[in-house]
Amino acid sequence: MKRPRSNNTVPATTATTPWWRTAVIYQVYIRSFADGDGDGVGDIAGIRSRLPYLKSLGVDALWINPWYRSPMADHGYDVADYREIDPLFGSVAEAERLIEEAHAHGIRIIADIVPNHSSDRHAWFQDALDSGPGSPARTRYIFRPGRGPEGALPPNDWDSRFGGPAWTRVPDGEWYLHLFTPQQPDLNWQHRDVRAEFESVLRFWFDRGVDGFRVDVAHGLVKDPELPDLADREGGAHPFWDRDEVHDIYRSWRKVADEYPGDRSFVAEAWTDTPERLAAYVREDGLHTAFNFDFLMTEWDAKDLRAVIDDTLTTFGSVGAPATWVMSNHDVMRHASRYGREAAKKWVANESYVPAGPADLELGTRRARAAALLTLALPGGAYVYQGEELGLPEVEDLPESVLQDPVWERSGHTERGRDGCRVPIPWSGRTAPYGFSPQAPAGAEDATAAPWLPQPADWAPRTVEAQSGDPDSVLELYRATLCLRREHPALGDSTLTWLDDAPAGVLAFHRKPGFLCVVNLSTEPYHLPEHTSILLASGPVEDDRLAPDQAAWLTV
């Protein structure tokens, strides 16, 4: 019997402004947020236990990384069943309770959807392997004969994003495409079964009350059917990234979302070469929002930041879409560590961040505090990656023996991967696991397991418990900032005006009514412009002089 659609949704912000245009969305990397059952891995029970914290923080929604049934070759981004929760995290029934409880707290839920590839344990792929060359089951994926004598060479020269070739040979001699790990075979989005299946999956979770989806690798679904060598490419469309044909898929998805009440929405993880290409994903009939990776990749430089802010607002505004702002996520080095050093080379889309030298964490934290005020003062929506509100740095000294990211193995141990930004966050106490897992009762037969990645020994001052109530802490800065953002009439879905007489190295902009944000990225103190009061500052302000690497919100 068809399940009735849930009416368990949070009302839209206003009759004319959908919630997703201005929302602050908190990213939950589920493995590392909170462990409810003591096995050392975060889960749905852990999220449910921390909903009061998230409400007190002041966020509008949670984006939860994949929770589906998975062999965990890429920590959930290899999905074996899109309609089941992996037992490591809970059950569908628990997910439904989480959605209901989050809505009761006024918090929406955004699930992750992984459409570019499935797990090699997915029933479709197992059927493809069993059915053999030329079978209908194989056409749901991208299988091809090899090149060279006896087809011993891959069909083309494409490489995996995680290192090594993007092709794996099966025993019958054919090769299948995987732009990530061999355990993540790419789906064939030219196939009607694939399109119909994912529309069905969207409805399955919309029926259970989720408010939206983050679309993994949104720019990668469609491949050139000729599968040309990259070495032969001479301009024009890329053979597998950001092809125009992907937008037909998202027009269909938009129609599915529009069937449901409550302003259901999508956010695209789309890496593109230009802001104009990114804006194509968020046209009126496409996805609703997209991550702004240009902003994330910009260094701590006033001129560069102003340029990317202007480009973002202009380009997204041209298609009627809101901007989004993000500084960190589960795939990149935490920004407190990035801001505390110089990059070794210019960071560009689809390439790893390359740091130079050790991080100055005192400097990085000071800049991260200022960046929070800048980001949350900008028009549009914003994303906060779990632990960002605690000022957590990247954990860069994890022993090689504990590294689990497939990038580490696939790169031949030349790239450490993303584990350093995924270390479980600290909640309380003086020693690990810092309240991440529940304490086993005295005399219990089974002790609480250690966290799946080890936490630093010096994180006690960074716990939620240690920072709560401390007016100088990063956590209380975020709480105050998010509270003011909700209350101030200027901080909605509107425009900004730059204060053009600000000196080089200083960003200053007005937002109506009566709001001014000032960020000092120079090396000298800056005397604040005329104002009636200081609403908030990222550090002490003496004699109206804003120190280097600090920011302030002013009433004017």
Stockholm file with secondary structure:
# STOCKHOLM 1.0

chainA/1-556         MKRPRSNNTVPATTATTPWWRTAVIYQVYIRSFADGDGDGVGDIAGIRSRLPYLKSLGVDALWINPWYRSPMADHGYDVADYREIDPLFGSVAEAERLIEEAHAHGIRIIADIVPNHSSDRHAWFQDALDSGPGSPARTRYIFRPGRGPEGALPPNDWDSRFGGPAWTRVPDGEWYLHLFTPQQPDLNWQHRDVRAEFESVLRFWFDRGVDGFRVDVAHGLVKDPELPDLADREGGAHPFWDRDEVHDIYRSWRKVADEYPGDRSFVAEAWTDTPERLAAYVREDGLHTAFNFDFLMTEWDAKDLRAVIDDTLTTFGSVGAPATWVMSNHDVMRHASRYGREAAKKWVANESYVPAGPADLELGTRRARAAALLTLALPGGAYVYQGEELGLPEVEDLPESVLQDPVWERSGHTERGRDGCRVPIPWSGRTAPYGFSPQAPAGAEDATAAPWLPQPADWAPRTVEAQSGDPDSVLELYRATLCLRREHPALGDSTLTWLDDAPAGVLAFHRKPGFLCVVNLSTEPYHLPEHTSILLASGPVEDDRLAPDQAAWLTV
#=GR chainA/1-556 SS CCCCCCCCCCCCSSSSSCGGGTCEEEEECGGGTCCSSSSSSCCHHHHHHTHHHHHHHTCSEEEECCCEECCCTTTTSSCSEEEEECTTTCCHHHHHHHHHHHHHTTCEEEEEECCSBCCTTSHHHHHHHHHCTTCGGGGGBCEECCBSGGGCBCSSCCBCTTSSBSEEECTTSCEEECSSCTTSCBBCTTSHHHHHHHHHHHHHHHTTTCCEEEETTTTCSCCCTTCCCGGGCCSSSCSSSSCTTHHHHHHHHHHHHHTSSSCCEEEECCCCSSHHHHHGGGSTTSCSEECCHHHHHCCSCHHHHHHHHHHHHHHHHHTTCCCEEESCCTTSCCHHHHTTSEESSCCCTTSCCCEESCCCHHHHHHHHHHHHHHHHHSSSEEEEETTGGGTCCCCCCCCGGGCCCHHHHHTTSSCCCSGGGCSCCCCSSSSTTTTSSCCCCTTCSSCCCCCSSCCCTTCGGGSHHHHTTCTTSHHHHHHHHHHHHHHCTTSSSCCCEECTTSCTTEEEEEETTTEEEEEECSSSCEECCSCSEEEEESSCCBTTEECTTEEEEEEC
#=GC SS_cons         CCCCCCCCCCCCSSSSSCGGGTCEEEEECGGGTCCSSSSSSCCHHHHHHTHHHHHHHTCSEEEECCCEECCCTTTTSSCSEEEEECTTTCCHHHHHHHHHHHHHTTCEEEEEECCSBCCTTSHHHHHHHHHCTTCGGGGGBCEECCBSGGGCBCSSCCBCTTSSBSEEECTTSCEEECSSCTTSCBBCTTSHHHHHHHHHHHHHHHTTTCCEEEETTTTCSCCCTTCCCGGGCCSSSCSSSSCTTHHHHHHHHHHHHHTSSSCCEEEECCCCSSHHHHHGGGSTTSCSEECCHHHHHCCSCHHHHHHHHHHHHHHHHHTTCCCEEESCCTTSCCHHHHTTSEESSCCCTTSCCCEESCCCHHHHHHHHHHHHHHHHHSSSEEEEETTGGGTCCCCCCCCGGGCCCHHHHHTTSSCCCSGGGCSCCCCSSSSTTTTSSCCCCTTCSSCCCCCSSCCCTTCGGGSHHHHTTCTTSHHHHHHHHHHHHHHCTTSSSCCCEECTTSCTTEEEEEETTTEEEEEECSSSCEECCSCSEEEEESSCCBTTEECTTEEEEEEC
//
